[in-house]
Structures are given as C-alpha cells and as structure tokens.
Amino acid sequence: MSNEKFDLLDFAGFKYWFVKDADKVLLFRGPSNNPRQEMAGRIEANRVRDLSQWLNTEDRLTATFDGPMANEIKKAAGELGIPETMVIQNAVKLFLDIGSSKG
C-alpha cells in the first residue's frame, strides 16, 4: 500500500480513499469501474487524531506519538522486526510490571 493513499472502501459502485496532503487528509471518491474521481472532503491531521480518540470505547485506548519519541519507536520496531504497536505494548507492560512490584 502506498504511504500517500489509503483505500477506505468500495460501496454501492463507488470507491473511497484518503490521500495525505501536507497536514491534511483528503477524502476522494470515484466510480468503481471508472478512473474519474472527485474530492468529497478534507480534514486536518490533528482532527483525525481527535476523531480516533472520540471513537474510543471502554475497551479501547488511542494514543499518538510524534517528534523524537515517534522516531525512536519506529527505529526500535525496525531493529526488532516487530510492529510499532508491539514496541509500545511491551514498553507499557514493562512499566506496569515494574510499578506493581514496588507496591
């Protein structure tokens, strides 16, 4: 999958996808059997984060890392050959285990 395009869905004869554009995410749609396309919407990247957190339920938590911490997580994931989420999950588990052993 291209880093610049995220295919969302194919519904009722139309394809929908997102495209990154600097600090915005653009929503496009077009007929499934035709290369014609139109922009259906636009959202700021920080609002995408807000939307993701708004969607949280009791059993889901969303966190966003940026800057140097994001770079370190990506680097560690690459070196270990595991997904970035797994790096974060293991770091949080280690932190909680150490915290609970002090009690």
C-alpha positions as CSV (number, residue, x, y, z in Angstrom):
1,M,0.0,0.0,0.0
2,S,1.3,3.4,-0.9
3,N,2.2,5.7,2.1
4,E,0.3,8.5,0.4
5,K,-3.0,6.7,-0.3
6,F,-5.3,4.7,2.0
7,D,-8.1,2.7,0.3
8,L,-11.2,3.0,2.5
9,L,-14.0,1.0,0.9
10,D,-15.8,0.1,-2.2
11,F,-19.6,0.7,-1.7
12,A,-22.6,1.0,-4.0
13,G,-20.5,1.3,-7.1
14,F,-18.1,3.8,-5.7
15,K,-14.5,3.6,-4.3
16,Y,-13.5,5.8,-1.4
17,W,-9.9,6.6,-0.4
18,F,-7.8,9.0,1.6
19,V,-4.8,10.9,0.3
20,K,-2.2,12.8,2.5
21,D,-1.6,16.4,1.6
22,A,0.8,18.1,3.9
23,D,-1.1,18.4,7.2
24,K,-4.4,17.5,5.7
25,V,-6.2,14.3,4.8
26,L,-8.3,14.4,1.6
27,L,-11.2,12.1,1.0
28,F,-11.8,11.1,-2.6
29,R,-14.5,9.0,-4.3
30,G,-15.0,7.7,-7.8
31,P,-17.0,5.1,-9.7
32,S,-15.5,1.7,-9.2
33,N,-15.3,1.0,-12.9
34,N,-14.1,4.5,-14.0
35,P,-10.9,6.5,-13.3
36,R,-13.0,9.6,-12.8
37,Q,-12.6,11.0,-9.2
38,E,-13.8,13.8,-7.0
39,M,-12.7,15.2,-3.7
40,A,-15.5,14.5,-1.2
41,G,-13.9,16.1,1.9
42,R,-10.9,17.4,3.7
43,I,-9.8,17.2,7.4
44,E,-6.8,18.5,9.3
45,A,-4.4,15.8,10.5
46,N,-4.9,16.8,14.2
47,R,-8.6,16.4,13.8
48,V,-8.0,12.8,12.5
49,R,-6.3,12.2,15.9
50,D,-9.3,13.8,17.7
51,L,-11.7,11.6,15.7
52,S,-9.7,8.4,16.5
53,Q,-9.8,9.3,20.2
54,W,-13.5,10.1,20.0
55,L,-14.2,6.7,18.6
56,N,-12.6,5.0,21.7
57,T,-14.8,2.7,23.7
58,E,-14.4,1.3,27.2
59,D,-12.0,-1.4,26.0
60,R,-10.0,0.8,23.5
61,L,-7.4,3.5,24.1
62,T,-5.8,5.6,21.4
63,A,-2.5,7.4,21.8
64,T,-0.5,9.3,19.3
65,F,3.3,9.7,19.4
66,D,5.1,12.4,17.5
67,G,8.5,14.0,17.4
68,P,11.6,12.2,18.8
69,M,9.5,9.6,20.6
70,A,7.8,8.5,17.4
71,N,11.2,8.3,15.7
72,E,12.6,6.1,18.5
73,I,9.5,3.8,18.4
74,K,9.8,3.4,14.6
75,K,13.6,2.8,14.9
76,A,13.2,0.2,17.6
77,A,10.4,-1.6,15.7
78,G,12.6,-1.8,12.6
79,E,15.6,-3.1,14.6
80,L,13.5,-5.7,16.4
81,G,11.4,-6.6,13.3
82,I,8.1,-6.1,15.1
83,P,5.2,-3.8,14.6
84,E,5.4,-0.3,16.2
85,T,2.3,-1.1,18.3
86,M,4.1,-4.1,19.8
87,V,7.0,-1.9,20.9
88,I,4.6,0.3,22.7
89,Q,2.6,-2.6,24.2
90,N,5.8,-4.2,25.6
91,A,7.1,-0.9,27.0
92,V,3.8,-0.2,28.8
93,K,3.6,-3.7,30.1
94,L,7.2,-3.4,31.4
95,F,6.4,-0.1,33.0
96,L,3.3,-1.5,34.7
97,D,5.1,-4.7,35.9
98,I,7.9,-2.6,37.5
99,G,5.3,-0.3,39.1
100,S,3.3,-3.2,40.6
101,S,6.5,-4.8,42.0
102,K,7.2,-1.7,44.1
103,G,3.9,-1.9,45.9
